[in-house]
């Protein structure tokens, strides 16, 4: 059973930590990140249960807007 979830730099979940108990209730206004959390859980499930590649589950597009990954940065550079 999953007891703790930590995410950093995933679709604006920055330094996000959630301790899970038997019952978890998610409340919050629109845009608070509830759907992002379910998206993250779905991707983790694909990674663990379906044995998907991490690059297929988490892409550079999932990074928080002000963060970039090295692969995306190199692709964005114009070639000389």
Backbone torsions as a table, in degrees:
resi	resn	phi	psi	omega
1	UNK	NA	139.5	178.1
2	UNK	-75.4	125.3	-177.6
3	UNK	-113.6	-18.8	-178.5
4	UNK	-149.8	140.7	178.5
5	UNK	-129.5	129.3	178.1
6	UNK	-128.2	131.2	177.8
7	UNK	-135.2	140.2	175.7
8	UNK	-138.4	126.2	176.6
9	UNK	69.3	36.8	174.1
10	UNK	-117.3	107.5	176.3
11	UNK	45.9	50.7	178.6
12	UNK	71.0	11.9	167.3
13	UNK	-88.9	102.2	-175.6
14	UNK	-116.1	124.3	-175.9
15	UNK	51.4	44.9	-177.6
16	UNK	-92.5	129.5	177.6
17	UNK	-135.5	135.9	179.6
18	UNK	-134.5	122.6	174.2
19	UNK	-94.6	125.0	-174.0
20	UNK	-100.9	136.2	174.4
21	UNK	-111.1	-162.1	178.6
22	UNK	-64.6	-39.1	179.5
23	UNK	-125.5	132.0	178.9
24	UNK	-126.2	129.6	178.8
25	UNK	-115.3	123.7	179.7
26	UNK	-105.6	118.5	177.7
27	UNK	-128.0	148.1	176.3
28	UNK	166.4	162.3	179.5
29	UNK	-71.2	169.8	174.8
30	UNK	-56.8	137.3	178.6
31	UNK	83.7	7.3	-177.8
32	UNK	-80.7	-16.3	177.4
33	UNK	113.0	10.3	-179.5
34	UNK	-62.7	-46.7	179.3
35	UNK	-67.9	-35.3	176.6
36	UNK	-60.2	-39.3	179.4
37	UNK	-63.0	-44.4	178.5
38	UNK	-67.2	-35.1	175.3
39	UNK	-62.6	-44.5	178.0
40	UNK	-61.0	-45.4	178.9
41	UNK	-62.2	-39.8	178.0
42	UNK	-63.7	-40.0	179.3
43	UNK	-69.8	-37.9	176.3
44	UNK	-64.1	-37.7	176.9
45	UNK	-62.0	-45.7	177.6
46	UNK	-58.5	-40.5	-178.1
47	UNK	-65.8	-44.5	-174.3
48	UNK	-86.4	-52.3	-173.4
49	UNK	-78.4	-47.5	-177.0
50	UNK	-85.8	-6.3	179.5
51	UNK	57.3	39.0	176.9
52	UNK	-72.3	158.6	176.4
53	UNK	-73.4	146.2	-178.5
54	UNK	-62.0	-34.8	178.3
55	UNK	-66.3	-26.0	177.7
56	UNK	-80.5	-26.2	-178.7
57	UNK	-88.7	-38.3	-176.1
58	UNK	-127.5	116.0	-177.9
59	UNK	-111.9	172.0	177.8
60	UNK	-60.8	-29.2	-179.6
61	UNK	-65.9	-19.6	180.0
62	UNK	-81.4	-11.3	-178.0
63	UNK	-68.8	149.9	175.7
64	UNK	-58.2	145.7	-171.2
65	UNK	-51.1	-38.3	-175.4
66	UNK	-87.8	1.1	177.7
67	UNK	-110.5	151.5	174.1
68	UNK	-137.8	160.9	174.9
69	UNK	-106.4	162.0	-176.6
70	UNK	-61.2	-39.8	-178.2
71	UNK	-63.6	-43.5	-179.9
72	UNK	-67.9	-40.4	-179.2
73	UNK	-63.0	-40.1	-179.6
74	UNK	-70.6	-32.8	178.9
75	UNK	-72.0	-29.7	-176.7
76	UNK	-77.4	-19.5	-178.7
77	UNK	-71.7	134.7	176.0
78	UNK	-68.7	142.8	178.9
79	UNK	-78.9	146.2	-177.0
80	UNK	-87.4	NA	NA
